Amino acid sequence: MEPSPENDPSAHLPDIPKTPAQKQRTYGPPVVTSTPQSNTYGAHAKDEVPQRASVLNRFLEDDVNDRVVLTLNDFATVILDLPSDWEVKENFDLSPESKAVKDAFEAYLKVAEGVPTGQGKRERVLYQPLANLLNTLRNGTGLVDNGIDEKLFYVQDPRPVLGSLLARKPDLGGIYIQLLQLAENRNLSTYLAKKKIVGVFWGLLLFFVEIKHRNGNFIGLSASKGGNSSFGVQSLSREQSGALSSTETSPQSDMHPPASATTSTSSGKEDLAGVTIHQSGGKDMTVEVETSQLYELQAEEELKEEEDLTPTQGQRLTRIQCASYAKEMLSNGFIRNHAIGIAADSGVFRFQYYDRSKVVESEAFRIADEEWKKLFMAMVCQLNQLSSEKLGFIPNLDLDDFDYLRDPEQFAQDFKNNPEGLVGATYRFKCSDGYTRIFVIKRVLYRAEGIIGRASVVVEVECVCTESGCQWHGERKVIKISFPSRSRPPEDALIREARSKAESTGDLWALEHLPQIIDSITITYDESTVQGRLKAHLKEKYEERVMRVTILEKLHPLSELEDPKDFAQVFYDILQIHQWLYECVGILHRDLSSGNIMFRRKDGKIYGVLNDFDLSSRVQNMDKGPTSNHRTGTRPFMSIDLLNPKWEGGHLYRHDIESLFYIMLCLACRYRRPNVPTPEPRAYAAWFSGTNRQVFVDKYAFLSDPLDEAPPIQPYFAGFKRWLRRIHKKLRSGYKRRPAYSSEESSQPGIESDDDEASDSDEDDEDLDFDWNTLNKRASYKTMRSIMSSFQGKSLETRWASWNPEH
């Protein structure tokens, strides 16, 4: 449940004033929304994120609250690509009066209408009848066809789907039937048994079904004949729908394909004690794996908790549960463009769709109504006929020789609760030099969590193509796949522009601190894709994105540094290259995070490299309005201005400086030494688990605190104490002395004033010429250089010696 306003500490927080008109250009502010590593690209480094359902569920709220609702006809044609003349197509010639179809409907509705609602475990009696109904509607007979593209609905609950550290378990899942036949492979059965692998992992799940038994109230449409609203939203026409915006087992070794729709498709029992997860860096982590009995008990407890929910609370819960499954499908396993699911509450159904720009729902409908029954049948039949690409898998997943979706024996990755389920997958891309190259993923370096946003995936790959003339065969590269806004400047163009500027002006030092782009491929979505059809249908309500594949040289992450002085040099390098990009090239990075600071080794030296320019902007264009519907930044490291929903001053360069401060602070206080986190509870944990507003409240308090008690800097990073205290003091002083509006506009200052910092006062509390861009020079490049140019009494290497202090 969300806190009520009277219990929300942020409700009584003094407001930070809006930016007054400045003599210089005021950049247009982006809009704040939030989802972990999604909406704002409010990203968290994955090793920093608490893997708790309660935390991630809060982030999904923003995505589902920004949903659109389509009529069932529009959902069928726009999302599922159902032909408009489907009623006369042979492959949709399902008769509602055929015995198999009629029996399946009657069997499900008899249970749905006959079992009392809201009685815990009784909800689960709907699982198998609904799986039987959906499987019958695949072809009208319920008989299983062993064709390679044939799909099957099966009962997943109560066992979680594998491939995530969170125990998510949709009630039903959809997989290729071919997976059920793998049990006939004795070698594979032995392999699965040895590895204690029982279950489907998210990469194999094609679609999901969430089931409730509350007479339609948890979907927002009463299952009785009288209701006709969907969470207070009436059914929409094609014109209206575009404008509306509402404010867990793979086949085991003992599984066999069902002979008919009446054959059970629930998974069998297992007896597991534990699973070892192989993590990045060669370290292992043992996770206890619960038995079926424990899963059953947990499931019963969860259902009992739902009994006391009101219809409004139940609708919210159902939406969040469905979104959580979509998040796992989009963030774990194979790379996807979108995910599809179904929500069912007794006799009321709703289709669900999720992609990187929007959450889309169909209107709720009753399957017993003849008006909807045949369309529902056609939609389920169409769902079975969709290709892997139309089900959301990016078309570059190489299925020619290694069809992982149907035969995971070919997949090199062990099927355990391993979030790095991409390892071993093969992707095929046509590069700009004309060669079509095949890359096998060797290591996942970074993967964003969430639904809406860029959803960046960074992997180390090996080129395995054998095309004549390809010089990359056997070489290791780094590939980043992301889904940025189509209107945003391409990352490779910005980096090439910066490198060209360095070469033409003689600033060759800068080249060592910029990434090297080997190739970049942009894939757009036309109207043959669901994304293209949604853009045409929703128009400005849908943010158009592209899939961008960037091939880069391999760099090293911060975690591979060993000497605190090397950390200091890298951070000082980042400050210098950031300043050079801003002042000499006119590029503002806008997304400093621990994951975007890398380094390269050359001739025995270490050079900090500023990476990931996906959210960067040309300074000259920033006053023309946002190029995306979201503010930018990585939430734990975002400045308090950008976390404040009332901030209208846009993204300033000092916001990136503030981000650099938070990066250094979190490193020094949250790690005992590189790659070794401090014990729980870790410092500043709220920044990694809260919403934008919650993180804003916590950082506001942090910057208001004079730090009478030193932050919990770990002994290994003790050399950063001087830097951190001085930068904190500058930021605190700058924020508290920002002038406020008059009482008619705002009676609250930026941060309440203290009188204990006379050295920073400069008597500018009421200065009408206050420099908001640098907090009156307290957060300027010059000030930061004066602090960061030496470490533990020794000068660091200044790369850009010719900079102008008075710029």
Secondary structure as GFF3:
##gff-version 3
##sequence-region A 1 807
A	DSSP	three_ten_helix	5	7	.	.	.	ID=ss1
A	DSSP	three_ten_helix	9	12	.	.	.	ID=ss2
A	DSSP	three_ten_helix	46	48	.	.	.	ID=ss3
A	DSSP	alpha_helix	53	65	.	.	.	ID=ss4
A	DSSP	beta_strand	68	70	.	.	.	ID=ss5
A	DSSP	alpha_helix	72	74	.	.	.	ID=ss6
A	DSSP	pi_helix	75	79	.	.	.	ID=ss7
A	DSSP	three_ten_helix	86	88	.	.	.	ID=ss8
A	DSSP	three_ten_helix	90	92	.	.	.	ID=ss9
A	DSSP	alpha_helix	99	114	.	.	.	ID=ss10
A	DSSP	three_ten_helix	120	126	.	.	.	ID=ss11
A	DSSP	alpha_helix	127	136	.	.	.	ID=ss12
A	DSSP	beta_strand	151	155	.	.	.	ID=ss13
A	DSSP	beta_strand	172	176	.	.	.	ID=ss14
A	DSSP	three_ten_helix	177	184	.	.	.	ID=ss15
A	DSSP	alpha_helix	186	194	.	.	.	ID=ss16
A	DSSP	three_ten_helix	202	204	.	.	.	ID=ss17
A	DSSP	beta_strand	207	212	.	.	.	ID=ss18
A	DSSP	beta_strand	229	230	.	.	.	ID=ss19
A	DSSP	beta_strand	233	234	.	.	.	ID=ss20
A	DSSP	alpha_helix	238	241	.	.	.	ID=ss21
A	DSSP	beta_strand	274	278	.	.	.	ID=ss22
A	DSSP	three_ten_helix	280	282	.	.	.	ID=ss23
A	DSSP	beta_strand	284	288	.	.	.	ID=ss24
A	DSSP	alpha_helix	292	306	.	.	.	ID=ss25
A	DSSP	alpha_helix	311	331	.	.	.	ID=ss26
A	DSSP	beta_strand	338	345	.	.	.	ID=ss27
A	DSSP	beta_strand	348	355	.	.	.	ID=ss28
A	DSSP	beta_strand	359	362	.	.	.	ID=ss29
A	DSSP	beta_strand	365	366	.	.	.	ID=ss30
A	DSSP	alpha_helix	370	385	.	.	.	ID=ss31
A	DSSP	three_ten_helix	408	410	.	.	.	ID=ss32
A	DSSP	beta_strand	426	430	.	.	.	ID=ss33
A	DSSP	beta_strand	436	447	.	.	.	ID=ss34
A	DSSP	beta_strand	457	463	.	.	.	ID=ss35
A	DSSP	beta_strand	476	482	.	.	.	ID=ss36
A	DSSP	alpha_helix	491	505	.	.	.	ID=ss37
A	DSSP	three_ten_helix	508	513	.	.	.	ID=ss38
A	DSSP	beta_strand	517	523	.	.	.	ID=ss39
A	DSSP	alpha_helix	530	538	.	.	.	ID=ss40
A	DSSP	three_ten_helix	539	541	.	.	.	ID=ss41
A	DSSP	beta_strand	547	552	.	.	.	ID=ss42
A	DSSP	beta_strand	556	557	.	.	.	ID=ss43
A	DSSP	three_ten_helix	558	560	.	.	.	ID=ss44
A	DSSP	alpha_helix	564	580	.	.	.	ID=ss45
A	DSSP	pi_helix	581	585	.	.	.	ID=ss46
A	DSSP	beta_strand	587	588	.	.	.	ID=ss47
A	DSSP	three_ten_helix	594	596	.	.	.	ID=ss48
A	DSSP	beta_strand	597	602	.	.	.	ID=ss49
A	DSSP	beta_strand	605	610	.	.	.	ID=ss50
A	DSSP	beta_strand	617	618	.	.	.	ID=ss51
A	DSSP	three_ten_helix	619	624	.	.	.	ID=ss52
A	DSSP	three_ten_helix	635	637	.	.	.	ID=ss53
A	DSSP	alpha_helix	640	643	.	.	.	ID=ss54
A	DSSP	alpha_helix	653	670	.	.	.	ID=ss55
A	DSSP	beta_strand	671	673	.	.	.	ID=ss56
A	DSSP	beta_strand	676	677	.	.	.	ID=ss57
A	DSSP	alpha_helix	686	689	.	.	.	ID=ss58
A	DSSP	alpha_helix	692	704	.	.	.	ID=ss59
A	DSSP	three_ten_helix	715	720	.	.	.	ID=ss60
A	DSSP	alpha_helix	721	736	.	.	.	ID=ss61
A	DSSP	three_ten_helix	758	760	.	.	.	ID=ss62
A	DSSP	alpha_helix	781	788	.	.	.	ID=ss63
A	DSSP	beta_strand	790	791	.	.	.	ID=ss64
A	DSSP	beta_strand	794	795	.	.	.	ID=ss65
###
